[in-house]
């Protein structure tokens, strides 16, 4: 069985994403499979999941919406629309001033912005979040949630920076033009912040920053890894940069069996297991999306190979 055939035997969400990104087919939004399972857990009266807005991780409204967004739920779905509006009410108010001494975390702000833009929501809060993000970009090009808590912090965080970049990409796709030129100047600086690290290495010591950054994870939650960065660069059609190569080589080596493993799961409560076994269709799909764009010859070789025997991971 070839990798794409195996993917097409997966959940309707995987089938949809495979057809869209690997087979270049026009497909309609669907609400079957995993997406429907999330909907069955939605509390209509409270307009939330997990009984809360942000915690407990990972069953709260915020993180459930993050999963639905990655699975490309119909952004106009009533449940998505009303739950994102509820999220905005609870996580962004008073121009982000959540207490007398603290503003909303930058990574949370970015994720909420991305969710709202994906839902094509028009609200003055969107402009406020853009102002907040642009105001607090660090000199090294990225962002850090600790900008306010620790005044000595001078360096950006990869975790925060990737969340901001993904959110600004959703903002751009939503055809928003508020401070467009400022955003156009800010974003390339953040690209360089990541690329200077070769996606997972210290600029100063050249050592791996964290081994978790060299592993695939799905769901990604708020965490950064090098493959999440490459998936973002692929999505925005960033031209190849030699500083990406080490991460690309990691993908090629991990795809030798024709699939990517689930990776270490971040601890916390979950609604239900998304996948069983040692093979991850989500991570395999992510890897193939990246290779299709940056290593088309290798990608073609992989998808034409028969890796799986019949009955594998039914």
C-alpha positions as CSV (number, residue, x, y, z in Angstrom):
1,X,0.0,0.0,0.0
2,X,1.3,3.4,-0.9
3,X,1.4,6.2,1.7
4,X,-1.4,8.3,0.1
5,X,-3.6,5.2,-0.1
6,X,-2.9,4.6,3.5
7,X,-3.8,8.2,4.4
8,X,-7.0,8.0,2.4
9,X,-8.1,5.0,4.7
10,X,-7.9,7.3,7.7
11,X,-10.5,9.5,9.4
12,X,-12.5,11.8,7.2
13,X,-10.4,14.7,8.4
14,X,-7.2,13.1,7.1
15,X,-9.0,12.2,3.9
16,X,-10.0,15.8,3.4
17,X,-6.5,17.2,4.2
18,X,-4.8,14.6,2.0
19,X,-7.0,15.4,-1.0
20,X,-6.5,19.1,-0.6
21,X,-2.8,19.3,0.1
22,X,-1.3,16.2,-1.5
23,X,-3.7,15.5,-4.4
24,X,-4.5,19.2,-5.1
25,X,-8.3,18.5,-5.2
26,X,-11.0,21.0,-4.5
27,X,-12.9,19.7,-1.6
28,X,-15.8,21.0,0.5
29,X,-15.6,21.5,4.2
30,X,-16.8,18.5,6.1
31,X,-17.9,17.9,9.7
32,X,-17.5,14.1,9.9
33,X,-15.2,11.9,11.9
34,X,-13.1,13.6,14.5
35,X,-14.6,17.1,13.9
36,X,-18.1,15.7,14.7
37,X,-16.7,14.0,17.8
38,X,-15.6,17.3,19.1
39,X,-19.0,18.8,18.3
40,X,-20.8,16.1,20.4
41,X,-18.8,17.3,23.4
42,X,-19.7,21.0,23.0
43,X,-21.8,22.5,25.8
44,X,-24.4,24.5,23.9
45,X,-25.6,26.4,26.9
46,X,-22.2,27.5,28.1
47,X,-20.8,27.8,24.6
48,X,-17.6,26.0,25.5
49,X,-15.8,22.7,25.8
50,X,-14.3,21.2,29.0
51,X,-16.3,23.6,31.2
52,X,-13.8,26.4,30.7
53,X,-12.2,28.8,28.3
54,X,-8.5,28.3,28.6
55,X,-7.9,25.5,31.1
56,X,-7.7,22.7,31.8
57,X,-5.3,21.9,29.1
58,X,-6.1,20.3,26.6
59,X,-9.9,20.0,26.8
60,X,-10.7,23.7,27.2
61,X,-12.5,25.7,24.6
62,X,-9.3,27.4,23.5
63,X,-7.3,24.3,22.8
64,X,-10.3,22.4,21.3
65,X,-10.7,25.3,18.8
66,X,-7.0,25.0,18.0
67,X,-7.5,21.4,17.0
68,X,-10.6,22.1,15.0
69,X,-8.8,25.0,13.2
70,X,-5.9,22.7,12.2
71,X,-8.4,20.1,11.0
72,X,-9.9,22.9,8.9
73,X,-13.4,22.8,10.3
74,X,-15.8,25.0,8.3
75,X,-15.0,28.4,9.7
76,X,-18.7,29.5,9.3
77,X,-19.9,26.6,11.4
78,X,-22.2,28.0,14.1
79,X,-20.5,26.2,16.9
80,X,-17.1,27.5,15.7
81,X,-18.4,31.0,15.3
82,X,-20.1,31.3,18.7
83,X,-17.3,29.6,20.6
84,X,-14.6,31.9,19.1
85,X,-16.8,34.9,20.0
86,X,-17.0,33.6,23.5
87,X,-13.2,33.1,23.6
88,X,-12.7,36.8,22.5
89,X,-15.0,38.0,25.2
90,X,-13.0,36.1,27.9
91,X,-9.4,36.4,26.7
92,X,-9.3,39.8,25.1
93,X,-10.8,42.8,26.8
94,X,-9.7,46.3,28.0
95,X,-7.1,46.3,25.1
96,X,-5.5,43.2,26.6
97,X,-5.1,44.6,30.1
98,X,-6.3,41.5,32.0
99,X,-5.3,42.8,35.5
100,X,-3.8,45.9,37.0
101,X,-0.3,44.5,36.6
102,X,-0.5,42.2,33.5
103,X,-1.5,42.1,29.9
104,X,-2.6,39.0,28.1
105,X,0.2,36.5,27.3
106,X,1.6,37.2,23.8
107,X,1.3,33.5,22.7
108,X,-2.4,33.4,23.9
109,X,-3.1,36.6,22.1
110,X,-1.6,35.2,18.9
111,X,-3.6,32.0,19.1
112,X,-6.8,33.9,19.7
113,X,-6.1,36.2,16.8
114,X,-5.5,33.2,14.5
115,X,-8.7,31.5,15.6
116,X,-10.7,34.7,15.1
117,X,-9.1,35.4,11.6
118,X,-9.7,31.9,10.5
119,X,-13.4,32.4,11.4
120,X,-13.3,35.7,9.4
121,X,-14.6,37.5,12.4
122,X,-14.8,41.3,12.1
123,X,-14.2,43.0,15.4
124,X,-12.3,46.0,16.7
125,X,-10.5,43.6,19.0
126,X,-8.6,42.3,16.0
127,X,-7.0,45.7,15.4
128,X,-6.2,45.9,19.1
129,X,-4.4,42.6,19.1
130,X,-2.4,43.6,16.0
131,X,-1.3,46.8,17.8
132,X,-0.3,44.8,20.8
133,X,1.7,42.3,18.8
134,X,3.5,45.0,16.8
135,X,4.3,47.0,19.8
136,X,6.1,44.2,21.6
137,X,8.3,42.7,18.9
138,X,11.8,42.2,20.2
139,X,15.0,43.6,18.5
140,X,16.0,40.0,17.5
141,X,12.9,39.8,15.4
142,X,10.6,37.5,17.4
143,X,8.3,37.7,20.4
144,X,8.3,36.4,24.0
145,X,5.4,35.9,26.4
146,X,7.7,37.0,29.2
147,X,8.1,40.5,27.9
148,X,6.1,41.9,30.8
149,X,6.8,39.4,33.6
150,X,10.6,39.5,33.3
151,X,11.9,42.9,32.4
152,X,15.4,41.4,31.9
153,X,14.2,39.3,29.1
154,X,15.9,40.4,25.9
155,X,15.5,37.3,23.7
156,X,12.5,36.0,21.9
157,X,10.9,32.7,22.3
158,X,10.5,30.2,19.4
159,X,7.2,29.0,21.0
160,X,5.7,32.5,21.0
161,X,7.2,33.6,17.7
162,X,5.7,30.7,15.7
163,X,2.3,31.3,17.2
164,X,2.5,35.0,16.2
165,X,3.6,34.2,12.6
166,X,0.8,31.7,12.1
167,X,-1.7,34.2,13.4
168,X,-0.5,37.0,11.1
169,X,-0.7,34.6,8.2
170,X,-4.4,33.9,9.1
171,X,-4.8,37.7,9.4
172,X,-3.4,38.1,5.9
173,X,-5.6,35.4,4.4
174,X,-8.6,37.2,6.0
175,X,-7.8,40.1,3.7
176,X,-7.3,42.5,6.6
177,X,-5.4,45.6,5.8
178,X,-5.0,47.4,9.2
179,X,-1.3,48.2,9.6
180,X,-0.5,46.0,6.6
181,X,2.8,47.8,5.9
182,X,3.9,47.5,9.5
183,X,3.1,43.8,9.5
184,X,5.0,43.4,6.2
185,X,8.1,44.8,7.8
186,X,7.8,42.8,11.1
187,X,7.2,39.4,9.7
188,X,10.5,38.9,7.7
189,X,12.4,39.8,10.9
190,X,10.7,36.9,12.6
191,X,11.5,34.6,9.8
192,X,15.2,35.4,10.2
193,X,14.9,34.9,14.0
194,X,13.9,31.3,13.3
195,X,16.2,30.6,10.4
196,X,19.3,32.0,12.2
197,X,18.7,29.1,14.6
198,X,18.6,26.6,11.8
199,X,15.1,26.0,13.2
200,X,16.3,24.3,16.4
201,X,19.9,25.3,17.3
202,X,21.4,28.0,19.5
203,X,22.9,30.8,17.4
204,X,25.7,31.1,20.0
205,X,26.6,27.5,20.8
206,X,25.1,25.7,17.8
207,X,23.8,23.1,20.2
208,X,20.2,21.8,20.0
209,X,18.0,24.1,22.0
210,X,15.6,21.3,23.1
211,X,15.5,17.7,21.7
212,X,11.7,18.0,21.6
213,X,12.2,20.5,18.8
214,X,13.6,17.8,16.6
215,X,10.5,15.6,17.0
216,X,7.1,15.6,15.3
217,X,4.2,16.3,17.7
218,X,0.5,16.3,17.0
219,X,-1.4,18.2,18.3
220,X,1.3,20.8,18.6
221,X,-0.6,22.8,21.3
222,X,1.4,26.0,22.0
223,X,4.7,24.2,21.6
224,X,7.3,24.9,18.9
225,X,9.1,22.2,16.9
226,X,11.2,22.5,13.8
227,X,8.6,20.7,11.7
228,X,5.9,23.2,12.7
229,X,8.2,26.0,11.5
230,X,8.7,24.2,8.2
231,X,5.0,23.6,7.8
232,X,4.5,27.3,8.3
233,X,7.2,28.2,5.8
234,X,5.6,25.7,3.3
235,X,2.2,27.2,3.8
236,X,3.4,30.8,3.0
237,X,5.5,29.4,0.1
238,X,8.8,30.6,1.5
239,X,11.6,29.8,-0.9
240,X,14.1,27.2,0.1
241,X,16.8,28.4,2.5
242,X,19.9,26.2,3.2
243,X,19.3,26.7,6.9
244,X,16.2,24.5,6.5
245,X,18.1,21.6,5.2
246,X,19.0,19.9,8.5
247,X,15.3,19.7,9.4
248,X,14.4,18.5,5.9
249,X,17.0,15.8,6.2
250,X,15.4,14.7,9.5
251,X,12.1,14.3,7.8
252,X,13.6,12.2,5.0
253,X,15.3,9.9,7.5
254,X,12.1,9.5,9.6
255,X,10.1,8.8,6.4
256,X,12.2,5.7,5.6
257,X,9.4,3.4,6.9
258,X,6.8,5.4,5.0
259,X,5.3,7.1,8.0
260,X,6.0,9.3,11.0
261,X,5.4,8.2,14.5
262,X,3.0,10.1,16.8
263,X,5.8,11.6,18.8
264,X,5.8,12.4,22.5
265,X,2.4,13.6,23.6
266,X,2.3,16.7,25.8
267,X,0.9,15.8,29.2
268,X,-2.6,17.0,30.0
269,X,-6.3,16.0,29.7
270,X,-7.6,15.1,26.3
271,X,-11.1,14.6,25.0
272,X,-10.2,11.3,23.3
273,X,-7.2,9.7,21.6
274,X,-6.8,10.9,18.0
275,X,-4.7,8.0,16.8
276,X,-3.7,4.5,17.9
277,X,-0.5,2.6,17.3
278,X,3.0,3.6,16.3
279,X,2.0,5.3,13.1
280,X,0.6,8.8,12.9
281,X,-1.4,9.8,9.8
282,X,-1.4,13.4,11.0
283,X,2.3,13.6,11.3
284,X,2.9,11.7,8.1
285,X,0.6,14.1,6.2
286,X,2.5,17.0,7.7
287,X,5.8,15.5,6.6
288,X,4.6,14.9,3.1
289,X,3.2,18.4,2.7
290,X,6.7,19.7,3.6
291,X,8.6,17.4,1.3
292,X,6.2,18.0,-1.6
293,X,7.1,21.7,-1.5
294,X,10.9,21.5,-0.6
295,X,12.0,18.1,-1.9
296,X,9.6,17.2,-4.7
297,X,11.8,14.5,-6.2
298,X,12.1,12.7,-2.8
299,X,8.4,13.3,-2.2
300,X,7.6,11.6,-5.5
301,X,9.8,8.6,-4.7
302,X,8.1,8.2,-1.3
303,X,4.5,8.4,-2.5
304,X,5.2,5.9,-5.4
305,X,6.7,3.3,-3.0
306,X,4.7,0.5,-1.4
307,X,5.5,0.7,2.3
308,X,2.5,-0.9,3.9
309,X,1.2,-4.4,3.7
310,X,-2.5,-5.0,3.3
311,X,-4.3,-4.8,6.6
312,X,-1.7,-2.4,8.1
313,X,-3.2,-0.1,10.7
314,X,-6.8,-0.8,9.7
